Amino acid sequence: MNKVVLMGRTTRDVEVRYSGETAVARMTLAVDRRIKKEPEGQQADFVSCVAFGKTAEFLSKYGIKGTKFAISGRIQTGSYTNRDGVKVYTTDVVIEEVEFAESKGAAENHKAAEPKPVSTDENGFMNIPDGIDEELPFS
């Protein structure tokens, strides 16, 4: 039996291409792995995944960087010869089913925790919006 079940976050926006009329989506899923010896207690495996058809179209619409998905599918291996004549071996999870693994609110909170770019003026100083003087530790 060849069955894989994973839950993790996309490492970047899902890439979608078309082979004829069939959508083909590729993504890398960061899946946590607990390690007792590590101080943080976990590491991540980065799993290459591919989806076809309606599943690929779903991922193209909702698969933005950091989205947490639960997927099931099968492992598929292959090989090809690159431009330098070297044989390259591949291992992918072919996604057969995909679901969101967190609520929309939790996803927005996850994105809010990521640092946002700060706008600066021509001298390199951060722009502070009007009306928040009382929140500043100085005036």
C-alpha positions in Angstrom: 0.0 0.0 0.0 1.3 3.5 -0.9 -0.5 6.1 1.2 0.9 9.3 2.7 -0.9 11.7 5.1 0.9 15.0 5.9 0.1 18.3 7.5 2.2 21.4 7.1 2.6 24.9 5.7 3.5 25.9 2.1 7.0 27.4 1.9 6.0 29.7 -1.0 3.1 30.4 -3.3 1.9 27.3 -5.2 3.2 27.2 -8.8 0.6 26.2 -11.4 1.3 25.3 -15.0 -0.9 23.7 -17.6 -0.1 20.5 -19.6 -2.6 20.8 -22.4 -5.8 21.6 -20.5 -4.7 19.8 -17.3 -3.6 22.0 -14.4 -0.4 20.8 -12.6 0.5 22.4 -9.3 3.8 22.1 -7.5 4.5 23.1 -3.9 6.8 22.3 -1.0 5.2 21.5 2.3 7.1 22.2 5.5 6.1 19.4 7.9 7.2 19.5 11.6 9.1 16.6 13.0 9.6 16.4 16.7 13.2 15.7 17.9 13.8 15.1 21.6 17.5 16.0 21.4 17.0 19.4 19.8 16.6 22.4 22.2 13.6 23.6 20.2 12.1 20.1 20.2 11.3 20.0 16.5 12.7 20.3 13.0 11.0 20.5 9.6 11.0 18.3 6.6 10.4 19.9 3.3 8.3 17.6 1.1 7.9 18.1 -2.6 4.3 17.7 -3.7 2.4 17.8 -7.0 -1.3 17.9 -7.8 -3.3 17.6 -11.0 -6.7 18.7 -12.3 -9.3 20.2 -9.9 -7.0 19.7 -6.9 -4.3 21.7 -8.7 -6.8 24.5 -9.4 -7.9 24.5 -5.8 -4.2 24.9 -4.7 -3.6 27.6 -7.3 -6.4 29.6 -5.8 -5.7 29.1 -2.0 -2.1 27.9 -1.8 -0.3 31.1 -0.8 2.9 31.0 1.3 2.3 29.9 4.9 -1.1 28.3 4.4 -1.5 25.2 6.5 -2.9 22.1 4.6 -3.6 18.5 5.4 -3.0 16.3 2.4 -3.2 12.7 1.5 -1.8 11.0 -1.5 0.9 8.6 -2.6 4.7 8.7 -3.1 5.9 8.7 -6.6 9.5 8.3 -7.7 11.1 9.1 -11.0 14.2 10.2 -12.8 15.4 12.3 -15.6 18.7 13.3 -17.2 19.6 17.0 -16.7 21.3 19.3 -19.2 24.7 18.3 -17.9 24.0 14.6 -18.6 23.6 13.7 -14.9 20.8 11.4 -13.9 18.6 13.1 -11.3 16.2 11.1 -9.1 13.0 12.6 -7.8 10.5 11.8 -5.0 7.2 13.6 -4.9 3.9 13.2 -3.0 1.1 13.1 -5.5 -1.8 14.8 -3.8 -5.1 13.1 -4.1 -7.0 15.0 -1.3 -6.3 18.3 0.3 -8.0 20.3 3.1 -7.3 23.4 5.0 -5.8 22.5 8.4 -6.6 25.8 10.2 -9.4 28.3 10.3 -9.3 31.5 8.3 -8.8 33.5 11.5 -5.9 31.4 12.6 -4.3 31.8 9.2 -4.7 35.6 9.4 -3.1 35.5 12.9 -0.2 33.5 11.5 0.3 36.1 8.8 0.0 39.0 11.3 2.9 37.5 13.2 5.2 37.8 10.1 7.2 41.1 10.0 5.7 43.7 7.7 7.8 46.1 5.6 8.2 49.5 7.2 7.8 52.6 5.1 10.5 55.3 5.5 11.0 58.8 4.4 13.8 60.1 2.2 16.1 60.2 5.3 15.5 56.6 6.2 13.2 57.4 9.2 10.1 55.4 9.8 6.8 57.1 9.0 4.5 57.3 12.0 0.8 57.8 11.2 -1.1 60.8 12.7 -3.2 60.3 15.8 -1.0 57.8 17.7 1.0 60.3 19.8 -0.4 58.9 23.0 1.0 55.4 22.3 4.6 56.7 21.8 7.0 56.5 24.8 8.2 60.1 23.9 6.5 63.2 22.6 
